[in-house]
Amino acid sequence: MATKNGKVVLITGANKGLGKEIGRQLGALGYTVVITARDEQAGGAAVAELVAAGCDAHTVRLEVTNPDHIASLVSYLETTFGKLDVLVNNAGIALEWDGKPTNADKIRRTLEVNLIAPYAITEALVPLLSRSDDARVINQSSMLGSMGAAESMWEEIGGFMAVGYSTSKAGLDMLTLIQSKTLASKGIAVAAAHPGWVKTDLGSQAAPMEVDEGASTAVELVTITREQFPHGQLRHKGERMPW
Ligand SMILES: NC(=O)c1ccc[n+]([C@@H]2O[C@H](COP(=O)([O-])OP(=O)(O)OC[C@H]3O[C@@H](n4cnc5c(N)ncnc54)[C@H](OP(=O)(O)O)[C@@H]3O)[C@@H](O)[C@H]2O)c1
């Protein structure tokens, strides 16, 4: 299938929130956008919005922890586009902000969605990413996974740091660093984004940042020149963030 600017971007968990906004911004720049959603109807509604805004947008059903869905996604991309240029691992959960104590089950489920799924999805898509002349993987991380921040800013942010969520994002940061090294020989560039504290269902309406600003860090990592790409780094609004 022909694409507007020749680039195909896949964004997970993009029926709402940051994922949908990243899709909207990249679609406006001429990227062909494939947004995934675990709920087919929600994916359909989001893609209809993006198409109405003039984007070349498509949707695929993806429960990120389901290996059969991941395999179907790979076949869809292979058949429809024959390659993938950018993967944004955006889907995420924060089960522990429900006012109740965390527990092993919540931690396990959080790690499954926020860490193991991005690993599995990236690995499954390596062959299609390898066909791009400028392949990138952007992992949507969080400052709440920063060990430096936990150590030095506990008074300010310790209340938001839950074991499952923070270790999942710390793990995602390490995955980013490892894959930036191991996938380099395949021509795949990898970096992580901290969007900021953003008004979404996950971030809540108490967050100071609007969703368009929150999406900008991931969008910049998709659009920055290959020469300037910050391999293996965690970035926020054009700056490197410490781990
Ligand atoms: N908002 C913030 O302040 C903030 C700050 C730092 C990092 N982040 C990160 O940014 C990413 C996007 O968050 P957001 O704020 O946009 O949250 P959001 O509005 O709640 O969106 C989360 C998305 O992930 C999807 N998702 C969750 N579990 C999934 C699963 N098992 N399979 C498939 N999709 C799944 C959700 O689908 P459903 O609609 O079906 O639930 C939704 O599309 C997350 O990784 C989050 O950790 C957000």
PDBQT file of the ligand as one rigid body, heavy atoms in Angstrom, charges set to zero:
ROOT
HETATM    1  N1  LIG A 301      -0.328  10.299  31.503  1.00  0.00    +0.000 N 
HETATM    2  C1  LIG A 301       0.814  10.445  32.171  1.00  0.00    +0.000 C 
HETATM    3  O1  LIG A 301       0.969  11.355  33.020  1.00  0.00    +0.000 OA
HETATM    4  C2  LIG A 301       1.982   9.523  31.876  1.00  0.00    +0.000 A 
HETATM    5  C3  LIG A 301       3.213   9.824  32.471  1.00  0.00    +0.000 A 
HETATM    6  C4  LIG A 301       4.310   9.010  32.216  1.00  0.00    +0.000 A 
HETATM    7  C5  LIG A 301       4.164   7.923  31.370  1.00  0.00    +0.000 A 
HETATM    8  N2  LIG A 301       2.953   7.631  30.812  1.00  0.00    +0.000 N 
HETATM    9  C6  LIG A 301       2.858   6.446  29.940  1.00  0.00    +0.000 C 
HETATM   10  O2  LIG A 301       2.265   6.784  28.708  1.00  0.00    +0.000 OA
HETATM   11  C7  LIG A 301       1.594   5.639  28.158  1.00  0.00    +0.000 C 
HETATM   12  C8  LIG A 301       0.195   6.034  27.719  1.00  0.00    +0.000 C 
HETATM   13  O3  LIG A 301      -0.531   6.412  28.871  1.00  0.00    +0.000 OA
HETATM   14  P1  LIG A 301      -1.780   7.414  28.856  1.00  0.00    +0.000 P 
HETATM   15  O4  LIG A 301      -1.500   8.415  29.889  1.00  0.00    +0.000 OA
HETATM   16  O5  LIG A 301      -2.113   7.811  27.483  1.00  0.00    +0.000 OA
HETATM   17  O6  LIG A 301      -2.877   6.412  29.470  1.00  0.00    +0.000 OA
HETATM   18  P2  LIG A 301      -4.346   6.012  28.994  1.00  0.00    +0.000 P 
HETATM   19  O7  LIG A 301      -5.076   7.174  28.454  1.00  0.00    +0.000 OA
HETATM   20  O8  LIG A 301      -4.912   5.238  30.126  1.00  0.00    +0.000 OA
HETATM   21  O9  LIG A 301      -4.051   5.030  27.759  1.00  0.00    +0.000 OA
HETATM   22  C9  LIG A 301      -3.452   3.780  27.959  1.00  0.00    +0.000 C 
HETATM   23  C10 LIG A 301      -3.639   2.958  26.702  1.00  0.00    +0.000 C 
HETATM   24  O10 LIG A 301      -3.014   1.674  26.902  1.00  0.00    +0.000 OA
HETATM   25  C11 LIG A 301      -3.988   0.679  26.564  1.00  0.00    +0.000 C 
HETATM   26  N3  LIG A 301      -3.752  -0.581  27.262  1.00  0.00    +0.000 N 
HETATM   27  C12 LIG A 301      -3.669  -0.797  28.588  1.00  0.00    +0.000 A 
HETATM   28  N4  LIG A 301      -3.495  -2.106  28.821  1.00  0.00    +0.000 NA
HETATM   29  C13 LIG A 301      -3.487  -2.722  27.606  1.00  0.00    +0.000 A 
HETATM   30  C14 LIG A 301      -3.369  -4.072  27.196  1.00  0.00    +0.000 A 
HETATM   31  N5  LIG A 301      -3.204  -5.072  28.073  1.00  0.00    +0.000 N 
HETATM   32  N6  LIG A 301      -3.396  -4.340  25.865  1.00  0.00    +0.000 NA
HETATM   33  C15 LIG A 301      -3.575  -3.341  24.977  1.00  0.00    +0.000 A 
HETATM   34  N7  LIG A 301      -3.706  -2.058  25.297  1.00  0.00    +0.000 NA
HETATM   35  C16 LIG A 301      -3.666  -1.748  26.608  1.00  0.00    +0.000 A 
HETATM   36  C17 LIG A 301      -5.325   1.297  26.943  1.00  0.00    +0.000 C 
HETATM   37  O11 LIG A 301      -6.401   0.588  26.355  1.00  0.00    +0.000 OA
HETATM   38  P3  LIG A 301      -7.882   0.612  27.027  1.00  0.00    +0.000 P 
HETATM   39  O12 LIG A 301      -8.520   1.899  26.609  1.00  0.00    +0.000 OA
HETATM   40  O13 LIG A 301      -8.537  -0.596  26.420  1.00  0.00    +0.000 OA
HETATM   41  O14 LIG A 301      -7.702   0.505  28.512  1.00  0.00    +0.000 OA
HETATM   42  C18 LIG A 301      -5.112   2.697  26.373  1.00  0.00    +0.000 C 
HETATM   43  O15 LIG A 301      -5.293   2.699  24.991  1.00  0.00    +0.000 OA
HETATM   44  C19 LIG A 301       1.644   4.561  29.242  1.00  0.00    +0.000 C 
HETATM   45  O16 LIG A 301       2.678   3.656  28.959  1.00  0.00    +0.000 OA
HETATM   46  C20 LIG A 301       1.956   5.355  30.503  1.00  0.00    +0.000 C 
HETATM   47  O17 LIG A 301       2.617   4.578  31.475  1.00  0.00    +0.000 OA
HETATM   48  C21 LIG A 301       1.859   8.420  31.040  1.00  0.00    +0.000 A 
ENDROOT
TORSDOF 0
